[in-house]
Amino acid sequence: MWWWWKVLIVATAIRTVYAASRDQWLGRSVYQVVTDRFARSDNSTTAPCDTGLGEYCGGSLRGIINKLDYIQELGFDAIWISPVQSQESTRTADLSAYHGYWPNDLYSINSHFGTSDDLQALSTALHARGMYLMLDIVVGDMAWAGNASTIDYSTFNPFNDQKYFHDYKLLSEDSANETCVLDCWMGDNTISLPDLRNEDREVQQILGTWVSQLVSNYSIDGLRIDSVLNIPPVFFSNFSKSAGVFTMGEGATRDASGYCPLQPSLDGLLNYPLYYILSEAFNTTSGDLNRIVHSIDYVRTQCEDVTALGTFTSNQDVPRFGSYTSDISLARNILTISMLADVYYGEEQHLSGGFNPVNREALWLTKYSMDSTSLPLLVQSLNRIRSYASGDGEKSTVAPKSGSNYLSYLSLPIYNSTNILAMRKGFPGNQVVSVVSNLGAKPASKASTKITLSSDGTGFSGGQNVTEILSCKTFVTDSSGNLKVDLSSDGGPRVYYPTESLNRSTSICGDHTQTSTSSSASPSSSTSAGTSLFNLSWNLRTLMVTAALTTSYICLPLIL
């Protein structure tokens, strides 16, 4: 009988490893998928999917498993998938529940996505690669096809009685009323979303038991919680404790002052206040990047833990960045400043769907190309330097403050103007300096495409070799440590890192020691530091597993 106890101990230990905390998520780079639209079990790359119809298109949990190589090749070490609970099955004028946000049975798996065994298999496959699984969940309401007067509450599981729900009133009827925001029903008279009484102890206990079992049964590493601004704040503290893993809240608001107080009951929040500013600053060449600096400063005054805010440029609830502009340069720049904290599937393919439902395209129709635009390779490069800086790069850090490291270093704006922004993250010897712009792909007519970054801002020293990671070209700062940056050829972005500190890397830019005789940081005017990063052949699976074992880190943002 002793063998049984040994198996139990080992199984418990494995599960504990993947019950990931806030600290373990800090630094992970998250790839968000709409499960129904990412990959099919049959591996088809031609199966039709008309996003406007809002139907199930056949994506599945097994399909995700089949395409983990693609996600890992891009450099991500965590995925966030759609809610998996059983959904309202009726197709209405509000379309179908392929997205996962209309639950009617919390204890059953949506059969369109697969089975409970498939979910466990996905979790196991991710962990075998050193990757994490974040699951989207809905805890504020249930769903019914029809108006409120027709609801049969006994069909819901586990909330099978009307006593668990607030009285009927649509939020759309009184959305300016703060009480209504918490107690009224979202949805409409086509799809009713009865609002749970999350403030009641019995509802809290039921949801606490459910989430604890969910995390345990499927070895879930983190949770994204939907619509947290429509749930009483008192709910989250005990719920998060029951979950026992990293919790990320979602609330679509520009108002950080009303959003940030949800920390620390929730570990992290999706950074919607910054998202709106980023989108407006980069989706046109007439945007103002100065607004980003102001937004960062304001969010820092409001949020308790800005290192646990998830920066993003698109998701399933907002238009894709590609719907605003076809300019790949602008897309490259906004991805660089977000530093891939949370990337919505298909952004690397520059998909261009606007508002829901057309922003939920079938990725298989792109054939998962790694060369359709420059974006997949950019994503790959950014993931690699961030992973390196938060891992082996730490060994090159010069005299960090006690208890501080790359991940805890709050990024500093070191240069800003209407069209160009430079940020630094990391202590000397292990600092990543990024330069982004909204100049566009053809910026030659712009008056200011060349800037000089001072040593005081970058932390670079006089005559120091620095490698531009995206082109793998190395430059030498001037005698004062200043670095000239030229964006006239393509509008950026640029990402710089101390060349000497790359010596521990076997996968970034090949030969790091070759230098340029000029400090002008334009890829067209410098000497190559070995083979281009985009052309390197490398075993990413080994790299990511090694990184996961040596550094536990959501790439939470470069800019915060």
FIMI-917868 format. One record per residue: residue in one letter; x negated, y negated, z of N, C-alpha, C in turn. Coordinates in steps of 0.2 Angstrom, whole numbers, plus 5000, padded with zeros to 4 digits. Each point is the difference from the previous one (the first is absolute). Layout:
N
AXYZXYZXYZ
...
//
This chain:
560
M499650065000500449945000499649945000
W499450005002499549945000499949974994
W500150044994499949974994500549954998
W500650025002500649954999499849935003
W499850005006499849945003499549964996
K499550044998499449974996500349964994
V500550044996500349974994500449945002
L500350005006500449945002499649945001
I499450015004499649955001499749974994
V499850044995499749984994500549954996
A500650035000500549974996500249935003
T500050005007500249945003499449954999
A499450025000499449964999500049974993
I500250044995500049974993500649955000
R500650015003500549955000499849945003
T499750005006499849945003499549964996
V499550034996499649964996500449964995
Y500550024998500449974995500649965002
A500150005007500449955003499749935001
A499949974994499549945000500349945003
S499549975004500249945003499849944996
R500249945003499849944997499349994998
D499550025005499349994998499850054995
Q500350064999499850044995500349984993
W500549965000500349984994499649944997
L499749965005499749944998499450014995
G500149984994499550014995500350044994
R500550045002500250054994500349964995
S500050024994500249974994500650044998
V500649974999500650045000500349994993
Y500250064997500350004993500850015001
Q500449964999500750015001500450034994
V500350055000500450034995500850005001
V500349994995500850025000500050074998
T500150055004500050074999500350024994
D500649984998500450024994499749974994
R499549965000499749974994499350004999
F499650045005499350014999499850054996
A500250065002499850064996500550065001
R500150044995500450054999499750075002
S500450055003499750065001499750044994
D500449984994499850044994499449964996
N499749955003499549964997500149974994
S500649994998500249974994499849935000
T499849974994499849934999500449974995
T500650044998500449974995500850005002
A500150035006500750005002500349935001
P500649994997500249935000500349985006
C499949935001500349975007500249934998
D500649995000500349934999500149975006
T499649965002500049965007500749975001
G500249974995500649965000500650045002
L500050064999500650055002500050015007
G499450005004500050015007500150075001
E499850054996500250075001499350035003
Y500150065003499450055001499750014994
C499350005000499650014994499650075000
G500050035006499650065001499450005003
G499749945003499450005004500150045006
S499550035003500150055005499350005005
L500150035006499450015004499550044997
R500250054997499550054996499749964995
G500349954997499749964994499549965003
I500149975006499549965004499350055001
I500250065003499450045001499650014993
N500350014995499750014994499649944997
K500149945003499749944997499649975006
L499850045005499549975005499449984997
D499750044995499449994997500049934997
Y500549984997500149934997500049955006
I500350015005500049955005499349995004
Q499750065000499450005004499449974995
E500150014993499549974996500149935000
L500549975001500149935001499749975006
G499850055005499749985006500449995006
F500750025000500449995006499950065004
D500149995007499950055005500750015004
A500549974998500750015003500549994995
I500650035001500649994995500649985005
W500449964997500649995003500650024996
I500450055002500550024996500749985002
S500550014995500749985002500350045006
P500549975003500450045005500250074997
V499950055004500250074997500650035003
Q500449965004500650035003500650014995
S500450045001500650014996500449944999
Q500249994993500349934999500850014998
E500349945000500750004997499950024993
S500450054998499950034993500449974994
T500549965002500549984995499649944996
R500150004994499749954995500649955000
T499949935001500549955000499749944996
A500449955000499849944996499349975003
D499950025006499349985003499550054999
L500150054995499550054997499950055005
S499550045000499950065004499449995005
A500050055005499549995005499450034999
Y499749994994499350034998499549975004
H500149945003499549965004499950025007
G500550035003500050035006500249965006
Y500449944998500249965006500750005002
W500450064998500750015001500050075004
P499850005006500050075003500750025003
N500150065000500650025003499950065005
D499450034999499850065005499349995001
L499849985006499349995002499650065000
Y500350065001499750065002499950054994
S500249974994500050044994499549964995
I499750044995499649974995500349994994
N499949954997500449984993499850054995
S500450044998499950064995499749984994
H500249944998499749974993499250005001
F499849985006499250005001499750075001
G500450045003499750075001500350035007
T499650035003500250045006499549985006
S500250025006499649995006499350034999
D500050064996499350034999499649954995
D500349974996499749964995499749945004
L500349975005499849945003499450025005
Q500050065003499550035004499450014995
A500150034994499550014995499649944998
L500449944999499749944999499649975005
S500250015007499649985005499450045001
T500050064999499450045000499549994995
A500349994994499549984994499749935001
L500349965003499749935001499550015006
H500150035005499550015006499450044997
A500150054996499450034997499649964997
R500249944997499649954996499849955005
G500150005006499849945005500549944999
M500650014997500549954999500550005005
Y500449945001500550005004500749994997
L500550025003500750004998500449955004
M500349954996500449955003500750014997
L500550015005500750014998500549945001
D500349984995500549955000500650035004
I500349965005500650025003500549955001
V500650025001500649955001500350025007
V500049955004500350025007500549955002
G500349964995500549945002500750024998
D500050054995500750014998500150074996
M500650024999500150064996500449974993
A500150054996500349984993500750044999
W500449964997500750034997500249974994
A500250044995500249984994500849985000
G500149945001500749975001500049955005
N500649975001500049945004500150035008
A499949955004500050025007500650045003
S500649994997500650035002500050074999
T499650024995500050074998499550055003
I499649975004499450045003500250065004
D499850054999500150065005499350015004
Y500049975005499450005005499850075001
S500450055001499850075002499550034995
T500049974994499550034995499349985001
F499949955004499349975001499650055005
N499450014999499650035005499449975002
P499849985006500450025006500549955003
F500149954996500549955003500750014997
N500350055003500650034997500749975003
D499949945003500649975004499949924999
Q500649974999500049934999499749965006
K500050035006499749965005499349985000
Y499650034995499349994999499949944996
F500549974997499949944995500449945003
H499749944997500349945001500750004996
D500449955003500749994996499849974993
Y500550024996499949984993500049924999
K499449984997500049934997499450004996
L500149974993499450004996499649955001
L499350015000499549955001500149944995
S500250024994500049954995500649955001
E500450015005500549955002499849955005
D499450015003499849965006499350005001
S499650004994499350025001499649945004
A500349945001499649955004500150015007
N500450055002500150015007499550055003
E499649985005499550055002500350065003
T500550005003500350065003500350044995
C500349974994500250044995499450044996
V499449965000499450034997499950075003
L500150005007499850065003500650065000
D500649975001500650055001500450014994
C500049964995500450014994499850054995
W500450024996499850054995499749984994
M499450034998499849984993500450044995
G499850004994500450044995500649954998
D500550044997500649964997500650055001
N500549994996500650045000500050064996
T499450004996499950064995499650055004
I499449985003499750045004500049975007
S500350035005500049985007499450025004
L499749965004499450025004500249985007
P500450055003500249985007499449995005
D500049955003499449975004500050045007
L499450035001499950035007499949965005
R500350025006499949965006499350015003
N499549984997499350025002499849975007
E500449955003499949985007500350055005
D500450054998500350045005499550065002
R500050015006499550055002500150074997
E500650024999500150074997499850004993
V500149954996499749994993499350015000
Q499749965005499250005000499850075002
Q500350035004499850075002500050054994
I500649994997500150054994499549994995
L499849934998499549994995499350015002
G499949995007499350025003499950084999
T500550045002499950074999499950024993
W500449974995499950014993499449994997
V499749945002499449984997499450045003
S500050015006499550045003500050074997
Q500550034998500050074997499849994993
L500249954996499849984993499350005000
V499749965004499249995000499750075001
S500250035005499750075002500150054995
N500650014998500150054995499650004993
Y499949934998499749994994499349975000
S499849995006499349975001499949944997
I500549955001500149944997499449955004
D499749964996499549965003500249935001
G500549974997500249945001500749994997
L500449955002500749984998500049934998
R500449994995500249944997500749995002
I500249955004500750005002500449944996
D500550024997500449964996500449945004
S500049944997500549955002500049995008
V499449995002499949995008500349935002
L500149954996500349945002500850015001
N500350054998500750025001500150055006
I499550015004500050045006499849975006
P500450005005499849975007499350015002
P499649955001499350015002499950055006
V500550005004499950055006499950074998
F500250024994500050074998499350024999
F499649964998499450034997499450035004
S500049975006499550025005500050075001
N500650035003500150075002500050044994
F500249984994500050044994499350014997
S499649955001499350014998499650055004
K500249995007499750055004500250074999
S500650014998500350074998499650024994
A499949964995499750024994499350025001
G499649965004499350025002499549994994
V500249964995499649994994500049934999
F499649984995500049934997500749984998
T500349945001500649984998499949934996
M500350004994500049944996500749974999
G500149945002500749984999500149964993
E500650004997500149964994500649955001
G499849944999500649955000499849944995
A500549994995499949964995500149925002
T499549975002500149935003499349964999
R500149944999499549954999499849985007
D500450015005499949975007499650045004
A499449995001499550045004500249995008
S500349945002500249995007500550045002
G500550034996500550045002499950074998
Y499450024997499850064998499550035005
C499549965001499450035003500150025008
P500549975003500150035007500250075000
L500250034995500150085000499450045002
Q499449964999499450035003500049995007
P499750045005499750064999500550065000
S500749995000500450065000499950044994
L499949974994499850034994499249994999
D499650054998499349985000499949954994
G500350014994499949954995500649984997
L499949954995500649984996499849984993
L500450024995499849984993500049925000
N499549974997499949935000500449974995
Y500749995001500449974995499949925000
P499849975006499949934999499449984996
L499550045000499449994995500250024993
Y500450065000500250024993500249954995
Y500549965003500449954996499549954998
I499549985004499549954998499550034995
L499850065001499550034995500450004993
S500650035000500350014994500149934996
E500249955003500149934997499349974998
A499550025004499349974998499750034994
F500150064999499750044995500450024994
N500749995000500450024994500049954994
T499649955001499949954995499449965001
T499749974995499449975000500149935003
S500649985001500249935003500150015008
G499950065003500150015007499449975004
D500149995007499649975004499750055005
L499450015000499650055004499949975007
N500049945001500049975006500550025005
R500650014997500650025004499850075004
I499650044997499850075003499749995007
V499549955000499649985006500549985005
H500449964998500549975005500450065003
S500250044996500550065002499650045005
I499450024998499650045004499949975007
D499849945000499949965007500750015004
Y500549994997500749995003500250075003
V499950054996500150075002499650025006
R499449985000499550025005500249965007
T500449955000500249975006500650035002
Q500450044996500650035002500050075002
C499550044997500050075001499550025005
E500150055004499650025005499450044998
D500150044994499550044997500050004993
V499649954997500149994993499650054996
T499550045004499750054996500450064999
A500650005003500550064998500649974996
L499949954996500549984995499850034994
G500550024996499950034994500149954994
T499549994996500149954995500150044994
F500549974996500250044993500249944995
T500050034994500249954994500650024997
S500350065001500650024997500350065005
N500650014999500350065003500750024997
Q500350045003500750034996500549945001
D499949955004500649965002499849934996
V499549994997499849934997499850024993
P500049954996499850014993499250014999
R499950054996499250014999499749944998
F499350005001499649944998500049994993
G500050064996500050004993500649974997
S500649995004500649984997499949924999
Y499549975004499949935000499549984994
T499550044999499549984995499750074997
S499849994994499650054996499349995001
D499849955003499349985001499650055004
I499650054998499750045004499549975005
S499749954998499549965004500449985007
L500649974999500449995006500150065005
A500250054996500150065004499450035004
R499449994996499450035003499949955007
N500149944999499849955006500550015006
I500650014999500550015005499850075004
L499950054996499850065003499350005004
T499649964998499349995003500149975007
I500449945000500149975006500450045005
S500550044998500350045005499650065002
M499550024996499550055002500350065001
L500650024997500350065000500350035006
A500249955005500350035006500650044998
D500449994996500650044998500149984993
V499950054996500149994992500650044998
Y500549974997500650034998499850044993
Y500250075000499950044994500149964994
G499650014995500149974993499749935000
E499849965005499749945000499350014996
E499750065001499450014997500150014992
Q500650014998500250014993500349934997
H500049955004500349944998500850014998
L500350045003500750014999500449935001
S500549994997500349935000500750005001
G500350045004500750005001500249945005
G500549974999500249945004500450035007
F500549975001500450025006500350075000
N500150035006500350065001500650004995
P500150064996499750065001499450014994
V499949954996499550014995499350005002
N499949985006499350005003499850075003
R500450054998499850075003500050054994
E499549984996499950044993499750075002
A500150044995499750075000499249994998
L499650025005499349994999499750054995
W500450064999499750054996500049984992
L500449954999500049984993499449964998
T499649985005499349974999499550054998
K500250075002499550054999499449995005
Y500149965005499549995006499449984997
S500049964995499449984997499549965004
M499450015000499449975003499749944996
D500250004994499749944996500549964996
S500650005002500549974996499949925001
T499849985005499849935001499450005005
S499749955002499450005004500250015007
L500750005002500250005007499950075003
P500150064997499850065004499350005003
L499549974995499350005002499849955005
L500449945000499949955005500250035007
V500650035000500350035006499550055003
Q499750044996499550055002499449975003
S499849944997499449975002500149965007
L500649975000500149975007500150055005
N500350054999500150055005499350035003
R499550014995499450025002499549965004
I500049934998499649965004500349985007
R500750005000500349995007499950065004
S500050064997499950065004499250005003
Y499649984995499350005002499849955005
A500349945000499949955004500250025007
S500650035001500250025006499750075003
G499650034996499750065002499249995000
D499750034995499250005000499849935000
G500349954997499849935000499949975007
E500350035005499949975007499350015002
K499750044998499350015002499549954998
S500349964995499649944997500149935004
T500650015004500249945003499449975005
V499949934999499549975004500449975006
A499850025006500249975007500749985000
P500450055000500849995000500149985007
K500649975001500249985007500250075003
S499950005007500250065004500750024998
G500050074998500750034999500349984994
S499749964995500349984994499650044994
N500450014995499850034994500349974994
Y499950034994500349984994500849995000
L500350055003500750005000500349955005
S499749995005500249955005499949924998
Y499550004995499849934998500649974996
L500249945002500649974997499749964994
S500250014994499849974994500049925000
L499549974998499949935000500149974993
P500449954999500049974993499349955000
I499650014995499449975000499949954995
Y500550004995500149954995500750004998
N500449944999500650014997500249934996
S500350014995500349954996500650024997
T500349964995500650024997500050064996
N499450024997500050054996499550065002
I499649985005499550055002499950015007
L500050065003500050015007499450065001
A499649985005499550055002500150025007
M499950075001500150025007499450045002
R499950005007499450055002500350045006
K499850075000500250045005499450045002
G499850005006499450045002499449965003
F499750035004499449965003499450014995
P499549955001499450014995499750074999
G499850014994499850074999500550054998
N500649985001500650054999500649954998
Q499949954997500549954998500350014993
V500650004999500350004993500349934999
V499749974994500249944998500450004994
S500649985000500550014994500149934998
V500149994993500149944997500650014995
V500649975001500650014996500249944997
S500450004994500249944997500750014997
N500449954998500550014996499949964994
L499450004997499849974994500350034994
G500150075001500250044994499550034996
A500150044995499650034996499549964996
K500349944998499649964996500049935003
P499549995005500049945004499549954997
A499750014994499549954998500249935000
S500649994999500349935000500049975007
K500050045005500149975006499449965002
A500149955004499449955002499550045005
S500350035004499650035006500050084999
T499550034997500050075000499350025003
K499649965002499450015003500049975007
I499850045005499949985007499450025003
T499849975006499450025003500250025007
L499950065003500150025006499449995005
S500249965005499449995005499850065004
S499450005002499850055005500350005006
D500249945003500449995006500750044999
G500350014995500650034999499950084999
T499550014995499950074998499650045005
G499649975004499550045004499450034996
F499949984994499550034996499449955001
S499450035000499449965001499649984994
G499549965001499649984994499750054996
G500150004993499650054996500350075001
Q500650015003500350065001500350034994
N499950074999500350034994500850025002
V500449984996500750025001500350034994
T500450065001500350034994500749995000
E500249984993500749994999500350074998
I500450025005500350074999500450024994
L500349954997500550024995499650014993
S499449965000499650014994499450045001
C499850015006499450035002499449964997
K500049935001499549964998499749975007
T499449995000499749975006499749934999
F500149965005499849934999499549985006
V499649955000499649985005500349935002
T500149995007500249935002499449965000
D500149935000499549955000499650005006
S499549965001499649995006500449995006
S500649974999500449985006500550055002
G500150054995500550065001500649984997
N500049954996500649984996500150054994
L500750014998500150054995500549964995
K499750004994500549974994500450054997
V500649984999500550054997500349974994
D500050034995500349984993500650044998
L500649975000500650044998500249984993
S499649974996500249974994500250064995
S499750065001500150054994500650045001
D500350015006500650045001500449985005
G499949955004500449975006499950055006
G499550045000499950045006500450065000
P500050045006499749985006499350025001
R499649995005499450025002500050025007
V499650055001499950035007499250015001
Y499749975005499350005001499950045007
Y499450035000499850045005499250005000
P499750005006499350005001499750064996
T499649994995499750064996499650055005
E499649985004499650045004500550055005
S500649975002500450045004500450064996
L499949994993500350064996499650065000
N499450005003499650054999500250075003
R500549995004500350065003500550034996
S500249974995500650024996499750044994
T500450064999499850044994500549994994
S500549965001500549994995500249934998
I499649955003500249934998499449974996
C500149994994499549964995499350034999
G499950075001499450034998499449975003
D499549974996499449975003500249935002
H499949995007500249945003499449955000
T499450024998499449965002499849954994
Q500350014994499849964994500349935001
T499749954999500249935001500049964994
S500449945001500049954995499549945002
T499849964996499649945001500449945002
S500750014999500449945001500550015005
S500249955004500550005005500749994997
S500049994993500749984997500450074999
A500550015004500450065000500550014995
S499850004994500450024994499850064997
P500450054999499850074998499749994993
S500149954996499750004993499349975000
S499849985006499349975000499550035005
S500150065002499650035005499850074998
T499550025004499750074998500550055004
S500150064996500450055003499650035006
A500450025005499750045006500250074999
G499850034994500250074999500650014996
T500250065000500650024996500649965003
S500549984995500649975003500450045004
L500349985005500450045005500550034996
F500349974995500650034997499850064996
N499350014998499850064996499750055005
L499949995006499750055004500450075001
S499750055000500350065001499950025007
W500550025004499950015007500650045003
N499850045005500550055003500349965006
L500649974998500449965005500350045005
R500250064999500350045005499550015006
T499350014998499550015005499949945004
L500049944996499949935003500649995005
M500650014998500649985004500050045007
V499950074999500050045006499449985005
T499449994997499549985004500149935004
A500349964996500249935003500550015006
A500550054998500550015005499750035007
L499550044999499750045006499549955004
T499849954996499549965003500249935002
T500649984998500349945001500850015001
S500349985005500750005001500349944999
Y500349994995500349934999500750014999
I501649884992500349974994499549954998
C499750014992499549944999500449945002
L499949985006500449945001499649954998
P500249944998499849964995499349975001
L499749994994499449975000500049935002
I500649974999500149935001500349985007
L500050055004500349985007499550035005
//
